[in-house]
Amino acid sequence: MSDEQEEYIAVLKASYDYSPQSDDEIPIKEDQLLLLIEKTDDDWWKVKAKGNSDGHGGLIPSAYVESAEHSSVVKVQYDYDAAAQGELSVKEDQMLLVFGTEEDGWLLVQDKDGGKVGYVPGNYVEVRSPTPSFIFFSPSV
């Protein structure tokens, strides 16, 4: 494994299925969350599938993805220094956009100002703005 920390630029959502045409490409499925590693050029981007623990990424056509929508906004309660590949260092009071929660309680986040993307421990943050799906409206009678 490389000592170099891989950084993620953005969280993307696959708009369509894609089957690789060469060894440096990866398959994607519609609505799959992807982590952008590099905009290789205007037509091809290097990504890694969310939850891909083997660390392998690959190229996909940029026209097959769009920016993912965040599910909530959280505020960092304690400083956290990234200790492993894919983690994000954050500071107290920093605001983050949440794109997903892992089974072990880690959150996939991006700095609210459009900064870096990575995972942070869920117990280091406090929800500030839930997703619209968590907000329930009572119908008017």
C-alpha positions as CSV (number, residue, x, y, z in Angstrom):
1,M,0.0,0.0,0.0
2,S,1.2,3.5,-0.8
3,D,2.2,6.0,1.9
4,E,0.6,8.7,-0.2
5,Q,-2.9,9.7,1.1
6,E,-5.5,9.5,-1.7
7,E,-7.7,12.6,-1.6
8,Y,-11.2,12.8,-2.9
9,I,-12.4,16.0,-4.8
10,A,-16.2,15.4,-4.9
11,V,-19.0,13.0,-4.4
12,L,-20.7,12.0,-7.6
13,K,-23.8,9.9,-8.5
14,A,-23.9,7.7,-11.6
15,S,-26.6,8.8,-14.0
16,Y,-26.3,5.6,-16.1
17,D,-24.9,2.1,-16.0
18,Y,-21.4,1.8,-17.6
19,S,-19.5,-1.3,-18.5
20,P,-15.7,-0.9,-18.8
21,Q,-14.2,-1.1,-22.3
22,S,-10.5,-1.4,-21.1
23,D,-8.5,-2.5,-18.0
24,D,-8.2,1.0,-16.6
25,E,-12.0,1.6,-16.5
26,I,-14.4,0.4,-13.8
27,P,-18.1,-0.6,-14.0
28,I,-20.7,1.7,-12.5
29,K,-24.5,1.3,-11.9
30,E,-27.1,4.0,-12.1
31,D,-27.5,5.9,-8.7
32,Q,-24.3,4.5,-7.3
33,L,-22.2,7.0,-5.2
34,L,-18.7,7.6,-6.5
35,L,-15.7,9.5,-5.0
36,L,-13.9,11.7,-7.6
37,I,-10.2,11.2,-7.4
38,E,-9.0,13.1,-10.5
39,K,-10.5,14.9,-13.5
40,T,-8.1,13.2,-16.0
41,D,-9.5,15.3,-18.8
42,D,-12.9,16.7,-19.9
43,D,-14.2,13.3,-21.0
44,W,-12.7,10.8,-18.5
45,W,-12.6,11.0,-14.7
46,K,-10.9,8.7,-12.2
47,V,-13.3,7.6,-9.5
48,K,-13.6,5.1,-6.7
49,A,-17.0,3.5,-5.8
50,K,-18.2,4.4,-2.3
51,G,-17.6,1.5,0.0
52,N,-14.9,0.0,-2.2
53,S,-12.4,-1.1,0.5
54,D,-9.8,-2.6,-1.8
55,G,-8.7,0.9,-2.8
56,H,-9.0,0.4,-6.5
57,G,-10.4,3.1,-8.7
58,G,-10.7,3.6,-12.4
59,L,-11.8,5.7,-15.3
60,I,-15.4,6.4,-16.2
61,P,-16.9,8.7,-18.9
62,S,-17.6,12.1,-17.2
63,A,-20.9,12.3,-19.0
64,Y,-22.2,9.4,-17.0
65,V,-22.1,11.1,-13.7
66,E,-23.5,14.2,-11.9
67,S,-22.9,15.9,-8.5
68,A,-24.5,13.9,-5.7
69,E,-27.0,15.6,-3.4
70,H,-26.1,15.7,0.3
71,S,-28.5,14.2,2.8
72,S,-27.8,16.5,5.8
73,V,-25.6,19.1,7.2
74,V,-23.5,18.5,10.4
75,K,-21.3,20.6,12.6
76,V,-18.0,19.2,13.9
77,Q,-17.9,19.0,17.7
78,Y,-14.3,17.9,18.1
79,D,-11.1,18.1,16.0
80,Y,-10.3,14.9,14.2
81,D,-7.0,14.1,12.5
82,A,-7.3,11.5,9.6
83,A,-5.6,8.3,10.6
84,A,-6.3,6.1,7.5
85,Q,-6.8,6.2,3.8
86,G,-10.1,8.0,2.9
87,E,-10.5,9.7,6.2
88,L,-10.9,13.5,6.4
89,S,-9.2,15.8,9.0
90,V,-11.7,18.3,10.4
91,K,-11.8,21.1,13.0
92,E,-14.3,21.9,15.7
93,D,-17.2,24.1,14.4
94,Q,-16.5,23.2,10.8
95,M,-19.7,22.6,8.8
96,L,-19.9,19.5,6.6
97,L,-22.3,18.1,4.0
98,V,-23.2,14.4,4.6
99,F,-23.6,12.0,1.6
100,G,-23.9,8.7,3.4
101,T,-23.5,6.7,6.6
102,E,-21.5,3.5,6.9
103,E,-22.6,0.6,9.0
104,D,-19.8,1.3,11.5
105,G,-21.0,4.9,12.1
106,W,-18.6,6.7,9.9
107,L,-20.0,9.5,7.6
108,L,-19.0,10.3,4.0
109,V,-18.8,14.1,4.1
110,Q,-17.5,17.1,2.2
111,D,-16.6,20.5,3.6
112,K,-19.6,22.8,3.2
113,D,-17.5,25.3,1.3
114,G,-16.8,22.7,-1.4
115,G,-13.6,21.4,0.0
116,K,-12.2,17.9,0.3
117,V,-14.2,14.8,0.7
118,G,-13.7,11.9,3.1
119,Y,-14.9,9.9,6.1
120,V,-15.3,11.2,9.6
121,P,-16.5,9.4,12.8
122,G,-20.2,10.0,13.3
123,N,-19.8,10.6,17.0
124,Y,-17.6,13.7,16.3
125,V,-20.5,15.7,14.6
126,E,-23.9,17.0,15.4
127,V,-26.8,17.1,12.9
128,R,-27.7,20.7,12.0
129,S,-30.0,20.2,9.0
130,P,-31.7,16.9,8.3
131,T,-32.7,15.8,4.8
132,P,-36.1,16.8,3.5
133,S,-37.1,13.1,3.9
134,F,-36.7,13.4,7.7
135,I,-39.0,16.5,7.8
136,F,-42.6,15.5,8.2
137,F,-45.4,17.8,7.3
138,S,-48.9,17.3,8.5
139,P,-51.5,17.7,5.8
140,S,-53.8,20.7,5.8
141,V,-57.4,19.8,6.6
